[in-house]
Amino acid sequence: MVMQMRTLYLECGMGAAGDMLTGALLELLPDQDGFLERLNGLGIPGVHYSRESSVRCGIRGTHITVTADGAEEDERMHDHEGMHADHQHSHHCMHEITQTVSERMEVPEEVKRDILAVYQLIAEAESHVHGVPVEEIHFHEVGTMDAIADVTAVCLLMHELHPDQVIASPIHVGSGQIRTAHGILPVPAPATAWILRGVPISSGEIEGELCTPTGAALLRHFVKEYGPMPVMRMEGIGYGMGRREFAAANCVRAMLGETEGSTDEVLLLSCNVDDMTGEEIGFATQELLAAGARDVYTIPIGMKKSRPGTMITVMCTEDQKAEMIRRMFRLTSTLGIRETGSRRYLLDRLSDQAEISGISVHRKEAAGYGVSRSKLEYEDAAAIAREKGISLADAEELIRSRE
């Protein structure tokens, strides 16, 4: 049976901010006005949401305006400027924010957990940048309510849309410098850069801050995979517009649809050797597979001085990389290892089991992307062939006749 996955793809070619993500996701809902009424009824102190149609480079989308105590976002500091490690002015600490979300907001518990997890990412980033503990980070009161409003809206929208997976493009963060309460800082702002560590980002020629800390934290929390859009059957498209005008359309595009099968990101670690025996290469392959490599394969190659050699390639995930590199150096004679990122397109796999002649027989089923495949487990078919004294082909035919 072909497995369908509800997939949300976020196109962040012009970065991301809380209001842009809110606008893009809101356009995917059938009752946008009803959702805004619910947002305005949550009781976030002094906060009001409104939406308006906005056009950027001829594309019509939704711009979200959040006012806190009657002041619009343009009249206040950016969210990364509203966080400090001091005790001046009216402010909230992380403990107070937790109380506000936990005790005053009428949203599902899952949404509360998402809101606090996103805000924790922002607080940890500021803690790292300022070099002080998270509990000493204080948020200016107006800036706090604005950021909570953005985070709450996106978390609640994600809850409404309930995608099985969220994928995003590499994030365009902008370039140049930005003026903040701390002085002139590089783009991406230090907090944004810390939040996005390990995430694929790009700079480009557009000057200005395209990705805010709030936008970065929301993406970091919800997005599990970055890369090109997968093959998907589109259901809806939403455009969330930013406030500023650029040469390119300043928006986040959200695309919701169904994908067949699944994809994942893998690394290919390769090395070339010309002084290992076949037994040594076979042993290294077995040990790397036993250590959890997704796959290990060898290719005969020609090397320097016309010597025949072997390229050994290990397929693994990012979190396996360090261990696989250590094992490759220990198990092979190589002096260097190359790394290549790769995307795998996977068929969804199932396993059926039946009892044939007293032997448990497994059949591997795979489906997705418009195809389906079925194959008997070799060891099970071989066991029946040995037990019956027949060929492997006859054993497979016997199994098929009794299924």
C-alpha positions, 0 to 999 in steps of 0.5 A, spaced: 500 500 500 502 506 498 503 511 504 501 518 503 505 523 508 502 530 509 508 535 507 509 542 509 514 545 504 517 552 506 520 556 501 525 561 505 529 564 499 527 571 502 529 569 509 523 568 515 520 572 520 514 571 525 509 575 521 511 572 514 511 565 517 504 567 520 501 570 514 504 564 509 501 558 514 494 562 515 493 562 507 493 555 508 487 555 512 479 555 510 477 560 515 482 565 516 478 570 519 475 565 524 482 563 526 484 571 527 478 571 532 481 566 536 488 569 536 485 575 539 481 571 544 487 568 547 489 573 552 496 575 550 497 582 554 496 588 550 496 584 543 492 585 537 493 581 530 490 584 524 491 582 517 491 585 510 492 583 503 499 585 500 503 585 494 510 584 493 513 584 486 506 583 483 505 577 488 499 577 492 499 575 499 498 576 506 501 581 511 500 580 519 500 586 523 501 585 531 500 591 535 502 591 543 499 596 547 497 600 541 504 600 538 506 597 531 512 593 530 515 598 526 515 603 532 518 598 536 525 594 536 526 588 532 526 582 537 533 581 537 534 588 540 529 587 545 533 582 549 538 584 554 542 581 560 541 587 564 535 589 569 534 596 566 527 598 564 520 594 564 522 587 562 520 579 563 525 573 565 524 566 562 520 564 568 515 569 567 514 568 560 513 560 562 508 563 567 504 567 562 504 561 557 502 556 561 497 559 566 494 565 561 494 562 554 488 558 552 491 553 547 492 546 547 498 543 551 502 541 545 502 548 543 504 551 549 510 546 549 512 548 542 511 555 544 516 555 550 521 550 546 521 556 541 522 561 546 527 557 550 531 557 543 531 564 543 533 565 550 539 560 549 541 564 543 541 570 547 545 567 553 550 564 548 551 571 545 551 575 552 555 570 556 550 570 561 546 564 564 539 563 561 535 565 567 539 572 567 536 574 560 531 579 560 526 581 555 523 588 554 516 588 556 513 590 549 518 586 545 516 580 549 509 580 547 510 581 540 515 575 540 510 571 544 505 573 539 509 571 533 511 564 536 504 563 538 501 564 532 505 560 528 505 554 533 497 554 533 497 554 525 502 548 525 497 545 530 491 546 526 495 544 519 498 538 523 503 536 517 506 529 518 513 532 516 516 539 515 521 541 510 524 547 508 529 550 503 536 553 505 535 559 509 537 566 505 539 570 511 541 577 508 548 580 508 551 587 511 550 590 517 544 592 522 543 597 527 541 594 534 540 597 541 547 594 542 550 597 536 552 595 529 552 588 528 553 583 522 547 580 518 545 575 520 545 577 527 549 573 532 543 570 536 540 568 529 547 565 527 547 561 533 540 558 532 541 556 525 548 553 527 548 546 523 542 549 518 544 550 511 544 558 510 546 563 504 547 570 504 547 573 497 547 580 494 541 583 498 543 587 504 539 587 510 536 582 515 532 577 512 531 572 518 530 574 525 531 570 531 524 569 532 523 566 525 530 562 525 527 559 532 521 557 529 524 554 523 529 550 527 524 547 532 519 545 526 523 543 520 526 537 520 529 537 513 532 542 509 533 541 501 529 542 495 522 541 495 520 533 494 515 530 489 508 532 492 501 533 490 499 540 492 493 542 496 494 549 498 499 555 497 500 561 502 504 567 501 506 571 507 509 578 506 514 582 509 514 589 511 520 591 507 520 592 499 526 589 496 528 587 488 525 580 490 519 578 492 519 579 500 515 573 502 515 566 505 512 561 501 508 555 504 506 549 500 502 544 503 501 537 499 501 529 499 508 526 498 509 518 497 514 515 500 519 519 504 526 522 503 532 523 508 539 526 508 545 522 508 552 523 507 557 519 503 564 518 506 569 515 501 576 514 501 581 510 496 586 505 497 591 501 493 595 497 499 589 493 502 588 485 501 581 483 499 580 480 506 582 486 509 577 490 505 571 485 506 573 485 514 572 493 514 566 493 510 563 488 515 565 492 521 562 498 518 556 495 517 556 492 524 557 499 527 550 502 523 552 504 517 546 505 512 550 502 506 558 500 505 560 499 497 566 498 494 568 500 486 575 498 483 578 504 480 585 506 477 590 510 482 597 514 481 602 510 477 597 506 474 596 502 480 589 498 481 585 501 487 579 500 491 574 506 493 570 505 499 564 509 500 560 509 507 553 511 507 551 514 514 547 520 517 550 526 520 550 524 527 554 517 525 559 521 521 564 522 527 564 515 529 564 512 522 570 517 520 574 514 526 572 507 524 574 508 517 581 511 519 582 505 524 580 499 519 583 502 512 590 504 510 587 511 507 590 518 509 584 522 507 576 521 507 572 525 503 565 527 505 559 528 500 552 530 502 546 526 498 538 526 499 535 519 498 528 518 496 525 512 499 520 507 498 515 505 504 517 498 506 513 493 510 514 486 511 509 480 511 510 473 514 507 466 513 508 459 515 510 455 509 512 447 510 513 449 518 518 455 516 517 462 517 517 466 510 518 473 510 516 477 504 519 485 503 514 490 500 515 496 498 511 502 495 511 509 493 512 514 487 507 510 483 511 504 484 510 497 488 515 492 489 515 485 492 520 480 494 521 474 498 527 474 503 533 470 500 534 466 507 527 464 508 527 461 501 533 458 501 531 454 507 525 451 504 530 449 498 535 446 502 529 442 506 525 440 500 532 438 496 529 443 490 532 449 487 532 456 489 527 458 483 523 452 485 522 454 492 520 461 490 515 458 486 512 453 491 512 459 496 508 463 491 503 457 490 501 457 497 501 464 499 
